[in-house]
Amino acid sequence: MADKDDISAKVAELLDAAAKSVASETSDNYAVLKERLEELESLTRKSVVSHMNYGPIVDKLQKGSLLSDDELKTLRAMIVGAADYYLKYDDDFARSKAELAKVLDQIRPLQTGGLDADALMHLGVLCREAQSALIPTAYYLEQKECAARFEAATHGSIDRNAAGVLARIVRDLAAR
């Protein structure tokens, strides 16, 4: 389990990498920043899971017993907690969706125009821009769908098969 000092040290490494990226905009600096972000995200995920009392939940799921409201909240936090927080704090969905629409509107006229080398280069750049806008748009929708699937699977009583799947998911998350 990561303690406060471990996380603080990773945050310091992240902020140092960010400062270097801003000071000297190189792909190497941004690759290091990406690595630091991934490390911190992984550490925080592990730390969150280590703070949860998931053992009794797994036992109850395997036995087919009903979960209390608090246990269901813990289960939700373990399985879709990150998705819930992403949906709660993300404010880029509308912007990324609008950006995607804008780029697609720029692609539309190229469909009927002559596709010389210049037009093809422009189309290639627009495709990369659309992909960049598509990533956060698709990620937001994936998180929303993930939370909705969890809600559907746990609404009312949880059947034996779903309980087994949920127990495996919790054990896998705890083992990471």
C-alpha positions as CSV (number, residue, x, y, z in Angstrom):
1,M,0.0,0.0,0.0
2,A,1.3,3.4,-0.9
3,D,1.5,5.9,1.9
4,K,1.1,9.7,1.8
5,D,4.9,10.1,1.4
6,D,5.0,7.8,-1.7
7,I,2.2,9.7,-3.3
8,S,3.7,13.1,-2.5
9,A,7.0,11.9,-4.0
10,K,5.3,10.8,-7.2
11,V,3.4,14.1,-7.4
12,A,6.7,16.0,-7.0
13,E,8.2,13.8,-9.9
14,L,5.1,14.6,-12.0
15,L,5.3,18.3,-11.4
16,D,9.0,18.3,-12.1
17,A,8.4,16.5,-15.4
18,A,5.6,19.0,-16.3
19,A,7.9,21.9,-15.6
20,K,10.6,20.4,-17.9
21,S,8.0,19.8,-20.6
22,V,6.9,23.5,-20.5
23,A,10.5,24.8,-20.3
24,S,11.7,22.6,-23.2
25,E,9.0,21.4,-25.4
26,T,10.4,18.1,-26.7
27,S,8.7,14.8,-27.4
28,D,11.1,13.1,-24.9
29,N,10.0,15.5,-22.1
30,Y,6.4,14.9,-22.8
31,A,7.0,11.2,-23.0
32,V,8.5,11.4,-19.5
33,L,5.5,13.4,-18.3
34,K,3.1,10.8,-19.7
35,E,5.1,8.1,-17.9
36,R,4.9,10.1,-14.6
37,L,1.1,10.5,-15.0
38,E,0.7,6.8,-15.6
39,E,2.8,5.9,-12.6
40,L,0.8,8.3,-10.3
41,E,-2.5,7.1,-11.6
42,S,-1.5,3.5,-11.0
43,L,-0.2,4.3,-7.5
44,T,-3.4,6.1,-6.6
45,R,-5.6,3.3,-7.9
46,K,-3.7,0.8,-5.8
47,S,-3.8,3.0,-2.8
48,V,-7.6,3.4,-3.1
49,V,-8.2,-0.3,-3.4
50,S,-5.9,-1.0,-0.4
51,H,-8.1,1.2,1.7
52,M,-11.3,-0.7,0.9
53,N,-12.5,-3.6,2.9
54,Y,-13.4,-5.8,0.0
55,G,-12.9,-9.3,1.5
56,P,-16.3,-9.6,3.1
57,I,-17.9,-8.3,-0.1
58,V,-16.2,-11.0,-2.2
59,D,-17.3,-13.6,0.4
60,K,-20.9,-12.4,0.2
61,L,-20.9,-12.4,-3.6
62,Q,-19.5,-15.9,-3.7
63,K,-22.1,-17.1,-1.3
64,G,-25.0,-15.3,-3.0
65,S,-25.7,-13.2,0.1
66,L,-27.2,-9.8,-0.2
67,L,-24.9,-6.8,0.1
68,S,-25.6,-3.9,2.5
69,D,-25.9,-0.4,1.0
70,D,-22.4,0.4,2.3
71,E,-21.0,-2.8,0.7
72,L,-22.7,-2.0,-2.6
73,K,-21.2,1.5,-2.4
74,T,-17.7,0.0,-1.8
75,L,-18.3,-2.4,-4.7
76,R,-19.3,0.4,-7.0
77,A,-16.3,2.5,-5.9
78,M,-13.9,-0.4,-6.7
79,I,-15.4,-1.3,-10.1
80,V,-16.7,2.0,-11.5
81,G,-15.4,4.6,-9.0
82,A,-12.9,6.0,-11.5
83,A,-15.6,6.2,-14.1
84,D,-17.9,8.0,-11.7
85,Y,-15.3,10.5,-10.8
86,Y,-14.4,11.1,-14.4
87,L,-18.0,11.8,-15.3
88,K,-18.4,14.0,-12.3
89,Y,-15.3,16.2,-13.0
90,D,-14.9,16.0,-16.8
91,D,-15.9,19.2,-18.5
92,D,-14.4,18.5,-21.9
93,F,-17.0,16.2,-23.4
94,A,-19.0,19.0,-25.0
95,R,-15.9,20.7,-26.2
96,S,-14.3,17.6,-27.7
97,K,-17.6,16.6,-29.3
98,A,-17.9,20.1,-30.8
99,E,-14.2,19.9,-32.0
100,L,-14.9,16.6,-33.6
101,A,-17.9,18.0,-35.4
102,K,-15.9,21.0,-36.6
103,V,-13.2,18.8,-38.1
104,L,-15.7,16.5,-39.7
105,D,-17.3,19.6,-41.3
106,Q,-13.9,20.5,-42.8
107,I,-13.5,17.0,-44.2
108,R,-17.0,17.0,-45.8
109,P,-16.1,19.3,-48.8
110,L,-13.0,17.2,-49.6
111,Q,-15.3,14.3,-50.4
112,T,-16.4,15.8,-53.7
113,G,-13.3,17.9,-54.5
114,G,-10.3,16.9,-56.5
115,L,-7.8,14.9,-54.3
116,D,-4.5,16.2,-55.5
117,A,-1.4,15.8,-53.2
118,D,-2.2,19.0,-51.3
119,A,-5.8,18.0,-50.7
120,L,-4.7,14.5,-49.6
121,M,-2.1,16.0,-47.1
122,H,-4.9,18.3,-45.8
123,L,-7.2,15.4,-45.4
124,G,-4.6,13.4,-43.5
125,V,-4.0,16.3,-41.1
126,L,-7.8,16.6,-40.6
127,C,-8.0,12.9,-39.9
128,R,-5.3,13.2,-37.2
129,E,-7.2,16.2,-35.7
130,A,-10.5,14.2,-35.7
131,Q,-8.8,11.3,-34.0
132,S,-7.4,13.6,-31.3
133,A,-10.9,15.0,-30.7
134,L,-12.4,11.5,-30.8
135,I,-10.2,10.1,-28.0
136,P,-11.7,12.1,-25.1
137,T,-15.2,11.9,-26.6
138,A,-15.1,8.1,-26.9
139,Y,-13.5,7.8,-23.4
140,Y,-16.2,9.8,-21.8
141,L,-18.9,7.7,-23.4
142,E,-17.1,4.5,-22.4
143,Q,-17.0,5.6,-18.8
144,K,-20.7,6.6,-18.9
145,E,-21.6,3.2,-20.4
146,C,-19.5,1.4,-17.8
147,A,-21.3,3.1,-15.0
148,A,-24.6,2.4,-16.5
149,R,-23.8,-1.3,-17.0
150,F,-22.7,-1.6,-13.3
151,E,-26.0,0.1,-12.3
152,A,-28.0,-2.3,-14.4
153,A,-26.1,-5.3,-13.1
154,T,-26.5,-4.3,-9.4
155,H,-30.0,-2.9,-9.5
156,G,-32.2,-5.1,-7.4
157,S,-30.8,-8.5,-6.4
158,I,-27.6,-9.7,-8.0
159,D,-28.0,-13.0,-9.7
160,R,-25.5,-15.8,-9.1
161,N,-23.7,-15.4,-12.4
162,A,-23.3,-11.6,-12.0
163,A,-22.2,-12.1,-8.4
164,G,-19.4,-14.5,-9.6
165,V,-18.3,-12.0,-12.2
166,L,-18.3,-9.1,-9.8
167,A,-16.3,-11.2,-7.2
168,R,-13.7,-12.0,-9.9
169,I,-13.5,-8.4,-10.9
170,V,-12.9,-7.3,-7.3
171,R,-10.2,-9.9,-6.8
172,D,-8.5,-8.9,-10.0
173,L,-8.6,-5.2,-9.0
174,A,-7.2,-6.0,-5.6
175,A,-4.4,-8.1,-7.1
176,R,-3.1,-5.3,-9.5
